[in-house]
């Protein structure tokens, strides 16, 4: 039997210009909320709980922004929370707009 992969969430999260520490969903599917913890640290809540070991998470920085971004489920087993960390070109935590997709592997 082959595994199937299905898209369960996708979003574009934008840093609001001129309002430090403020973010918005520009587009959203499958997430309830997004919040900012500190420079470059975000938390996104999925609509429903999913088994963390079956999630495939793909974050990417928006446009020509240099730096890195990483994402991971928070916890093991059933989870709703995705943690995001963004860094600028000098590897310093930095607020950056980003895209994220989350897929679930079903067997």
URZIUR-V270702 format. One record per pair of residues at least 12 apart in sequence whose C-alpha atoms are under 10 Angstrom apart, sorted by sequence separation. I is the first residue (numbers start at 1). J is the second residue. If there is no record, write none. Layout:
# URZIUR-V270702
I	J
I	J
This chain:
# URZIUR-V270702
12	24
13	25
14	26
23	35
24	36
32	44
33	45
34	46
58	70
59	71
71	83
72	84
86	98
12	25
13	26
14	27
22	35
23	36
31	44
32	45
33	46
57	70
58	71
59	72
70	83
71	84
72	85
11	25
12	26
13	27
21	35
22	36
31	45
32	46
33	47
57	71
58	72
70	84
71	85
84	98
11	26
12	27
13	28
21	36
30	45
31	46
32	47
56	71
57	72
69	84
70	85
71	86
11	27
12	28
21	37
30	46
31	47
32	48
56	72
57	73
69	85
70	86
84	100
10	27
11	28
12	29
21	38
29	46
30	47
31	48
55	72
56	73
68	85
69	86
70	87
10	28
11	29
21	39
29	47
30	48
55	73
68	86
69	87
9	28
10	29
11	30
20	39
21	40
23	42
67	86
68	87
69	88
9	29
10	30
11	31
52	72
53	73
67	87
68	88
82	102
8	29
9	30
10	31
13	34
15	36
52	73
66	87
67	88
68	89
7	29
8	30
9	31
13	35
51	73
52	74
53	75
66	88
67	89
68	90
7	30
8	31
9	32
11	34
50	73
52	75
53	76
54	77
65	88
66	89
67	90
68	91
51	75
52	76
53	77
54	78
55	79
65	89
66	90
67	91
68	92
69	93
51	76
52	77
53	78
57	82
59	84
61	86
67	92
68	93
69	94
50	76
51	77
52	78
53	79
59	85
60	86
61	87
67	93
68	94
44	71
50	77
51	78
52	79
59	86
67	94
69	96
41	69
43	71
45	73
49	77
50	78
51	79
52	80
68	96
13	42
40	69
41	70
42	71
43	72
44	73
49	78
50	79
51	80
52	81
67	96
69	98
71	100
43	73
48	78
49	79
50	80
52	82
66	96
13	44
43	74
48	79
49	80
50	81
65	96
48	80
49	81
65	97
11	44
46	79
47	80
48	81
65	98
45	79
46	80
47	81
62	96
63	97
45	80
46	81
61	96
62	97
63	98
10	46
44	80
45	81
46	82
60	96
61	97
62	98
63	99
9	46
44	81
45	82
60	97
61	98
62	99
8	46
9	47
43	81
44	82
45	83
60	98
61	99
62	100
8	47
43	82
44	83
59	98
60	99
61	100
8	48
42	82
43	83
44	84
59	99
60	100
42	83
43	84
58	99
59	100
60	101
8	50
41	83
42	84
43	85
58	100
59	101
41	84
42	85
57	100
58	101
59	102
40	84
41	85
42	86
57	101
58	102
40	85
41	86
56	101
57	102
58	103
39	85
40	86
41	87
56	102
57	103
8	55
10	57
12	59
34	81
37	84
38	85
39	86
40	87
55	102
56	103
57	104
7	55
8	56
9	57
10	58
11	59
12	60
13	61
14	62
32	80
33	81
34	82
35	83
36	84
39	87
40	88
55	103
56	104
5	54
6	55
7	56
10	59
12	61
13	62
31	80
32	81
34	83
54	103
55	104
56	105
5	55
6	56
12	62
31	81
54	104
55	105
5	56
31	82
53	104
54	105
55	106
40	92
41	93
52	104
53	105
54	106
39	92
40	93
41	94
42	95
51	104
54	107
39	93
40	94
41	95
50	104
51	105
38	93
39	94
40	95
41	96
38	94
39	95
40	96
44	100
46	102
38	95
39	96
40	97
36	95
26	97
28	99
30	101
31	102
23	95
25	97
27	99
28	100
29	101
30	102
22	95
23	96
24	97
26	99
29	102
21	95
23	97
25	99
20	95
16	95
15	95
16	96
14	95
15	96
16	97
14	96
15	97
13	96
14	97
15	98
13	97
14	98
12	97
13	98
14	99
12	98
13	99
11	98
12	99
13	100
11	99
12	100
10	99
11	100
12	101
10	100
11	101
9	100
10	101
11	102
9	101
10	102
8	101
9	102
10	103
7	101
8	102
9	103
7	102
8	103
9	104
6	102
7	103
8	104
6	103
7	104
5	103
6	104
7	105
4	103
5	104
6	105
4	104
5	105
6	106
4	105
5	106
3	105
4	106
5	107
3	106
4	107
2	106
3	107
2	107
1	107
